[in-house]
Amino acid sequence: MASPSRHTAIIGGGIMGATTAYYLTEQPGFDISAHKVTIIEAVGIAQAASGKAGGLVSVVEALHTEETYELAKISWKLHSDLAAKHNGAEKWWYRRVDMQQQELESTKPEKPALPPPDWDTSWLNTDQITKCSVEGTKDSAGQVGVEVILGKVNRATYAENGSFITTLQYVPRGDTSPINLAVTNVVLAAGPWSGEVFGAIKPSGISYELPVFGTRGHSIFIDTLEPLPPLAVFTEYHNGESERLEGETTKPFHLEFYPRPEYLYVCGPADNRTPLPPVDTPAVDSAFCNRMFEMCGKTSHVLANGTLRQKQSCYMPMVKLTDRSSANPVLSGPPLIGKLPFFDNLIAATGHSCWGMMFGPATGYVVAEIPFAS
C-alpha cells in the first residue's frame, strides 16, 4: 500500500527546526516520493540563538529539572550518535569535555579551593577560587554546533472545522509577493519569535496566546596566545566595592567559559533590558561585552592577555510562568513540545531557554514522530 501524501512545514531554521527535519526523513514510514519536508526560515539557518550558543550538552542531573531530565538523557545519546555518524568532531567541533563550577573573590582567600589535580587549570587564577566543584566529566558533557533557509510566514488558512491548517502563506526573503504552501502538518520552531508567528497564523476567534518570550544573552570570542584544554568552566566572580561599575549590583558576575579548538567562547548574564527585536537586527550592548572581557581577565591571567575577537547577542526562547517575577529574566517553565491546544496539526517545538542546543536532537526526534502517528 502506498504511503499517504504528507507535507510537513517547519517554521524556523534553528536547532529545533533542523533536527525535526532530519528526523522526519529518518522515520521508518518516510517515502521521498510521497512525503515532503519544508523549512520556512525568516533570515537563514542558525542565525539566532542556535548559531550563537555555547553549545554545551550535559546529562548531569543537577543541571536539569524533573520535567526535562529524561529528555536530556535521550538528547545526550542522540548528540553522540549524530557526531559518530556525521563526523561531528570535524564538522561542528563535537568533543567531550570536563565541567567545573567556581566562585572567585576579587581578593585572594587565605586557603584557595583548588580544582582536581589531574585537570589542566593552569590558565585560570586558581589562587582566587573560594569554592570549586566538579559539574561533569567527559562521560557526561560535550560541545556541538549546527546550520540552513527560506521566507517569513505571515498567515494561515484553515479547513472548515477551523482547527486544521491547510495552507501557510509566506513572503520570500528579498521579495514582496506572498506564496501559498499547502501543508498537512506545521511545526512551530521559531524560538523567541514563536509567539509572534503564532499570533500571525492563529484564527481570529482564538484568544489563546503562546506563552513564549525572549531573554537576551551576550557572548564574546577571545583569542588566546596558547591553546586551552577541553574544560568548560562556570564562574561567579564576587566584585569588591571598588570594582563595581555604576548600576552593578552586589550579585556575583556570572561567566561561562567554553574553550573551542580555535578560540574561547564566553557567555555572560542574561537580561531583559531591550525588547525582542527582528531576528536580523539583534541588539548588542558593546559596553557590556567589553565589561565581560574585562571580567574574564580577572578570572584568568591567560585571558587578561587575550584578544577580544567578536561581540554578539541572541535572544533565548523562554516559557512564561504564571508566577514569574519581572525581576528574574531567566526564570522559565519547561519547553513547549507537542500539539498545541485548539489545533489538529500545529506542533510546538520551542521555549528551551539556554538549553536549546542540548535538547535539539531529542525534541526533533520526538516531534518528528507526531505527523507519522496521525
SVG drawing of the C-alpha trace seen along z (x, -y; Angstrom):
<svg xmlns="http://www.w3.org/2000/svg" viewBox="-16 -55 67 57">
<polyline fill="none" stroke="black" stroke-width="0.4" points="0.0,0.0 1.4,-3.4 2.1,-5.9 -0.4,-8.8 0.8,-12.2 2.2,-14.3 3.8,-17.7 5.3,-19.0 6.2,-22.6 8.7,-23.7 8.6,-27.4 12.2,-28.2 15.6,-27.1 17.4,-26.8 18.4,-23.7 14.7,-22.6 13.7,-23.1 16.9,-21.4 16.7,-18.4 12.9,-18.0 13.6,-18.0 16.4,-15.5 14.4,-13.0 11.3,-13.4 13.4,-12.0 14.6,-9.2 11.1,-8.0 10.6,-4.3 7.5,-5.4 9.2,-8.3 8.8,-7.9 10.6,-10.6 8.1,-10.2 5.1,-10.8 6.4,-12.9 7.8,-16.4 9.5,-18.5 9.9,-22.3 11.7,-24.6 10.5,-28.2 13.1,-30.4 13.0,-34.2 16.7,-35.0 18.9,-32.0 19.8,-28.7 21.0,-29.1 21.0,-32.9 19.7,-33.5 20.4,-31.6 21.3,-28.4 24.1,-30.0 25.4,-31.9 25.1,-29.2 27.9,-28.0 27.0,-24.5 27.2,-22.7 25.5,-19.4 25.3,-17.8 23.4,-14.9 24.4,-15.9 21.1,-15.5 21.7,-18.6 21.6,-20.8 18.1,-19.8 14.6,-19.8 12.5,-16.8 10.4,-17.6 13.3,-17.7 15.9,-15.2 14.5,-12.2 14.6,-14.4 18.2,-15.3 19.3,-11.7 17.7,-11.0 19.3,-14.0 22.8,-13.2 22.7,-9.8 21.4,-11.4 24.2,-14.0 26.7,-11.3 25.1,-9.2 24.9,-12.1 28.5,-13.1 29.7,-9.5 27.5,-9.1 28.3,-12.5 31.9,-13.2 30.8,-15.8 34.3,-16.2 35.4,-17.8 32.1,-19.3 30.9,-21.0 33.7,-20.5 31.8,-17.9 34.0,-16.7 33.8,-15.5 34.8,-18.0 35.1,-18.2 33.0,-20.8 33.8,-22.8 31.9,-25.4 34.0,-28.1 33.4,-31.0 36.1,-33.7 36.8,-36.7 38.4,-39.9 40.7,-39.5 42.7,-36.3 41.4,-33.9 43.8,-32.5 43.1,-28.9 42.0,-28.7 39.7,-25.8 41.8,-24.1 40.4,-22.1 41.1,-18.4 44.9,-18.0 44.6,-16.0 42.7,-18.8 44.6,-21.4 43.5,-24.7 46.8,-26.5 45.1,-29.2 42.9,-30.2 43.6,-32.3 43.1,-29.4 44.5,-31.4 41.3,-33.4 38.9,-30.4 36.8,-30.2 34.7,-27.3 35.1,-24.7 33.1,-21.7 33.1,-19.2 30.0,-19.7 30.6,-16.9 33.2,-14.8 34.0,-13.7 31.4,-11.0 28.6,-13.5 29.4,-16.7 30.2,-17.6 30.1,-20.5 28.2,-20.9 27.1,-23.5 24.7,-23.5 23.3,-25.3 20.2,-26.1 16.9,-28.9 13.6,-30.4 11.0,-33.3 8.7,-34.9 5.3,-33.3 2.5,-35.9 -0.8,-33.9 -2.5,-30.6 -5.8,-29.2 -7.8,-26.5 -10.2,-23.7 -13.9,-24.2 -13.5,-22.9 -11.2,-25.9 -8.6,-23.9 -6.7,-22.2 -4.2,-24.3 -4.3,-23.7 -2.1,-26.5 0.7,-28.7 1.4,-32.0 5.0,-33.3 6.9,-36.1 10.3,-35.0 13.3,-37.0 14.1,-39.9 10.6,-39.7 7.2,-41.2 4.9,-38.7 3.4,-36.1 3.4,-32.4 0.9,-29.9 2.2,-26.5 -0.2,-23.6 0.6,-21.6 -0.7,-18.6 1.3,-19.4 3.0,-22.5 5.9,-22.6 6.3,-25.9 10.0,-26.2 10.7,-29.9 12.4,-30.3 11.6,-33.5 9.6,-34.7 7.3,-31.7 4.7,-33.8 4.8,-36.4 4.4,-33.9 1.6,-32.1 -0.3,-35.4 0.0,-35.8 -1.3,-32.4 -3.9,-31.6 -7.6,-32.1 -9.1,-35.4 -11.6,-33.6 -8.9,-32.0 -7.8,-34.1 -5.1,-31.7 -1.6,-33.2 1.6,-31.2 3.4,-31.9 6.9,-32.4 9.1,-35.4 12.8,-36.2 15.6,-36.9 18.8,-38.4 22.2,-36.8 25.6,-38.2 28.7,-36.2 32.2,-37.0 35.0,-35.2 38.6,-35.5 41.8,-34.6 44.4,-33.4 48.2,-33.1 48.1,-29.4 45.5,-26.6 43.1,-25.9 42.2,-22.4 38.7,-21.0 37.4,-22.2 34.0,-24.1 34.1,-26.4 31.2,-28.2 32.4,-31.1 30.9,-33.5 33.2,-36.5 32.4,-38.5 33.4,-42.1 34.8,-44.3 33.1,-47.6 35.8,-49.5 35.5,-47.2 31.8,-47.6 30.6,-49.9 27.7,-52.3 24.5,-50.4 26.1,-47.0 24.6,-45.0 26.3,-43.2 25.5,-39.9 28.4,-37.9 29.3,-38.4 28.4,-35.1 30.5,-34.0 30.7,-30.6 33.9,-29.6 33.7,-27.1 37.1,-26.5 36.9,-25.7 39.7,-24.4 40.3,-27.9 39.2,-30.4 37.4,-30.7 33.6,-31.3 32.3,-33.2 28.7,-33.9 27.5,-36.2 24.4,-37.1 21.0,-37.3 18.9,-40.4 15.6,-41.9 16.8,-45.5 15.7,-45.6 12.5,-44.2 12.7,-41.3 14.0,-42.8 13.6,-41.5 15.7,-38.3 18.1,-40.0 18.8,-43.0 20.0,-41.7 20.7,-44.4 24.3,-44.1 25.4,-46.0 29.0,-46.7 29.9,-48.2 28.6,-45.1 30.7,-42.9 33.7,-45.0 32.8,-44.5 32.6,-40.7 36.1,-40.8 37.4,-42.8 36.0,-40.3 37.5,-37.4 40.9,-39.0 40.2,-39.0 39.5,-35.2 42.4,-34.2 45.8,-35.6 45.8,-33.9 42.5,-35.7 43.9,-39.0 46.5,-38.8 43.9,-37.6 42.3,-39.5 38.6,-40.2 37.7,-38.8 33.9,-39.1 30.9,-40.5 27.4,-39.2 24.0,-38.7 21.0,-36.5 17.5,-36.0 16.7,-32.8 13.1,-31.4 11.6,-31.3 8.2,-30.0 6.2,-32.4 5.3,-31.2 2.1,-32.5 4.1,-33.4 7.1,-34.8 8.8,-37.8 9.8,-40.6 12.9,-40.9 14.1,-37.5 14.6,-37.5 16.0,-33.9 13.1,-32.1 11.4,-29.9 9.0,-27.0 9.6,-23.7 9.7,-23.8 6.6,-23.5 6.8,-20.3 3.8,-18.7 0.4,-19.6 -0.9,-22.9 -4.5,-23.3 -7.3,-24.2 -5.3,-22.8 -5.3,-19.5 -1.9,-19.8 0.1,-22.6 3.0,-21.2 5.2,-23.3 9.0,-22.9 10.1,-25.9 10.8,-27.5 14.0,-25.6 15.7,-28.7 19.5,-28.3 19.3,-24.6 18.2,-24.7 21.4,-23.0 21.1,-20.4 17.5,-19.4 17.5,-20.0 18.0,-16.3 15.6,-14.9 12.9,-17.5 13.3,-16.9 13.2,-13.2 10.0,-13.3 8.3,-15.9 9.1,-14.1 7.1,-11.1 3.8,-13.1 3.0,-13.6 3.5,-9.9 1.3,-8.9 -1.7,-10.8"/>
</svg>
